[in-house]
Amino acid sequence: MNARDEPACPLPAATRRGPVSHTVSRVARLHRTAAGKVLKEVGLYPGQEFVMMYLWDVGASRQSDIIKAVGLDPSTVTKMLQRLEQAGHVQRRPDPDDRRGVLVEATEASCGLLADVERAWGALEEQTLAGFDDRDRAELVRLLGRVEANLCAGAREFGRAVGGGV
């Protein structure tokens, strides 16, 4: 391990049995902060871009489907949708297949936001991976994919253990 691969901050003694978990947690927090800065420049709060990405890709959707897709709690998504609607990025309309249901969809006005989000995510990617070559980037994506799969499997097992489903 060379100096550039060592953590920027010393690890607390309590993390001796979980240095990777501690580092992942710290990196996730720092990444969210950096994402918040680039998203603020385009008028979004962190997490709202995931809702918009979903709507741009899938089209009009029920709120329950959006909640599942972005993996956030219902109250958070409700507040996000309210803010996005107030900003003119989404609109609600009755579901033609269910009179009680409501569909949420991206507005035409949000199409300009799509390019802004793509630029913001590109800037975040460059900041996050500065100094990484293509091989390092591919290896990081591969390794993080394995970490994600492990955590998803653990979440599913936990859901079964408590009688729910994940």
Stockholm file with secondary structure:
# STOCKHOLM 1.0

chainA/1-166         MNARDEPACPLPAATRRGPVSHTVSRVARLHRTAAGKVLKEVGLYPGQEFVMMYLWDVGASRQSDIIKAVGLDPSTVTKMLQRLEQAGHVQRRPDPDDRRGVLVEATEASCGLLADVERAWGALEEQTLAGFDDRDRAELVRLLGRVEANLCAGAREFGRAVGGGV
#=GR chainA/1-166 SS CCGGGSCSSCCCGGGTTCHHHHHHHHHHHHHHHHHHHHHHTTTCCTTHHHHHHHHHHHCSEEHHHHHHHHTCCHHHHHHHHHHHHHTTSEEEEEETTEEEEEEEEECGGGHHHHHHHHHHHHHHHHHHTTTCCHHHHHHHHHHHHHHHHHHHHHHHHHHHHTTCCC
#=GC SS_cons         CCGGGSCSSCCCGGGTTCHHHHHHHHHHHHHHHHHHHHHHTTTCCTTHHHHHHHHHHHCSEEHHHHHHHHTCCHHHHHHHHHHHHHTTSEEEEEETTEEEEEEEEECGGGHHHHHHHHHHHHHHHHHHTTTCCHHHHHHHHHHHHHHHHHHHHHHHHHHHHTTCCC
//
